[in-house]
Amino acid sequence: MKRTLTFAAIAILSCAAFNGCYKQTQYINSIGATIDSIGFTASGTTQVSFYADTSTHNPTMVDVSGQTTIYTPGTTTQPSIKLIIPNVAGSYSIPSQAKATVVTSATGSGGTAATSGQIVVLSTTSGRLQGNFTFTCADGTKVTNGQFTGIVGYP
């Protein structure tokens, strides 16, 4: 009996030691890019959302939206970027396999849709979506050096 209790105590302490050393990585939703020549960044769950569209299947699409809290000087416009992408690693062309929209003071609150470009989903591990993008909009707005990372949520 004493031997069993000793073994159980050692097992419990060993598990506690391993669990105490385990560091869980916290991911912060973020999206960044260069819109024409102006830097765009948004981070945190209040500025950036990643929601799976559960009505689509094979593959499920994800709506990625990022909006800054900084208004364009002299306007009431908060720049934003919206992507609609498959929740599967791969390279997707715009507008046939993925979609993108950008809102700036030049486009107005309705924004302008991307007419060409590419979104690359690098990873979808453990519900975390990560990738990059570049696209050109109908009005000539160019979005380059785009990157996104975040945890996909379900409404």
C-alpha positions in Angstrom: 0.0 0.0 0.0 2.8 2.4 0.9 4.5 1.6 -2.3 1.3 2.4 -4.3 0.9 5.7 -2.5 4.5 6.6 -3.1 4.2 5.8 -6.8 0.9 7.8 -7.1 2.5 10.8 -5.3 5.5 10.7 -7.7 3.2 10.5 -10.7 1.1 13.4 -9.6 4.2 15.6 -8.9 5.7 14.7 -12.2 2.5 15.7 -14.0 2.3 18.9 -12.1 5.9 19.7 -13.0 5.4 19.1 -16.7 2.1 21.1 -16.7 3.8 24.0 -14.8 6.5 24.2 -17.5 4.1 24.1 -20.4 3.7 27.6 -21.9 0.6 28.2 -24.0 1.2 30.7 -26.8 -1.4 33.4 -27.1 -2.1 34.6 -30.6 -3.3 38.1 -31.2 -5.5 38.7 -34.3 -3.7 41.0 -36.6 -3.7 42.3 -40.2 -1.3 44.7 -41.8 -0.5 45.9 -45.3 0.5 48.9 -47.4 -2.4 50.7 -49.0 -0.9 52.6 -51.9 2.0 54.1 -50.0 0.3 54.3 -46.5 0.9 51.7 -43.8 -2.1 49.9 -42.4 -2.2 47.9 -39.2 -4.9 46.6 -37.0 -4.6 44.2 -34.1 -6.6 42.7 -31.2 -10.1 41.2 -31.2 -11.8 44.6 -31.2 -10.1 45.7 -34.4 -9.6 42.3 -36.2 -12.0 39.4 -36.6 -11.8 36.0 -38.2 -15.2 34.3 -38.5 -15.9 31.1 -40.3 -18.9 31.2 -42.6 -20.6 27.9 -41.5 -23.1 28.1 -44.5 -20.2 27.3 -46.9 -18.7 23.9 -47.1 -15.7 22.2 -48.9 -13.9 24.4 -47.9 -15.4 26.6 -45.2 -14.7 30.2 -46.0 -13.4 32.7 -43.4 -14.3 36.4 -43.3 -11.3 38.3 -42.1 -11.9 42.0 -41.2 -9.5 44.6 -39.9 -10.3 48.2 -39.1 -8.0 50.8 -37.6 -9.0 53.1 -34.8 -7.2 56.0 -36.4 -9.2 58.2 -38.7 -7.7 59.5 -41.9 -6.8 63.1 -41.1 -9.5 65.5 -42.2 -12.1 62.8 -42.8 -14.5 60.5 -40.9 -13.0 57.4 -42.6 -11.4 54.6 -40.6 -9.4 52.5 -43.2 -10.3 48.8 -43.2 -9.5 45.6 -45.2 -11.8 42.7 -45.6 -10.8 39.3 -47.0 -13.0 36.2 -47.7 -10.7 33.2 -48.0 -10.9 29.4 -47.8 -9.9 27.9 -44.5 -7.4 25.6 -46.2 -3.7 26.2 -46.8 -3.0 27.2 -50.4 -2.7 30.0 -52.9 -6.0 31.7 -54.1 -6.5 34.1 -56.9 -8.7 37.2 -56.6 -11.6 37.4 -57.5 -12.3 33.8 -58.6 -11.2 31.9 -55.5 -11.1 34.6 -52.8 -12.4 38.2 -52.4 -11.0 41.4 -50.9 -12.3 44.9 -50.2 -10.5 48.0 -48.9 -12.0 51.1 -47.4 -10.0 54.4 -47.5 -10.9 58.1 -47.5 -10.6 57.9 -51.3 -13.0 55.0 -51.7 -15.6 56.2 -49.2 -17.4 54.0 -46.6 -18.5 51.5 -49.3 -14.9 50.7 -50.2 -13.7 49.2 -53.4 -13.4 45.6 -54.4 -10.3 43.9 -55.6 -10.2 42.9 -59.3 -6.9 41.0 -59.3 -4.4 39.7 -56.8 -3.6 36.7 -54.7 -4.1 35.5 -51.1 -1.9 32.8 -49.7 -3.0 30.8 -46.7 0.2 29.5 -45.1 -1.2 27.7 -42.1 -4.5 26.6 -40.5 -3.1 24.8 -37.6 -5.2 24.5 -34.4 -7.8 27.0 -35.7 -5.1 29.6 -36.3 -5.2 31.1 -39.8 -2.0 32.7 -41.1 -1.1 34.1 -44.5 -0.3 37.0 -46.8 -1.9 38.9 -49.6 -1.5 41.5 -52.4 -4.2 42.9 -54.6 -5.3 45.8 -56.9 -8.8 47.3 -56.7 -11.2 48.5 -59.4 -10.3 52.2 -58.7 -6.5 51.5 -58.9 -5.8 51.2 -55.2 -2.9 48.8 -54.6 -2.6 46.8 -51.5 0.8 45.2 -51.0 2.9 43.4 -48.3 -0.3 42.2 -46.6 -0.1 39.8 -43.7 -2.7 38.3 -41.4 -2.8 36.0 -38.4 -5.6 35.1 -36.1 -7.8 32.5 -34.4 -10.9 31.5 -36.4 -14.2 31.9 -34.5 -17.6 30.6 -35.2 -20.7 32.8 -34.9 
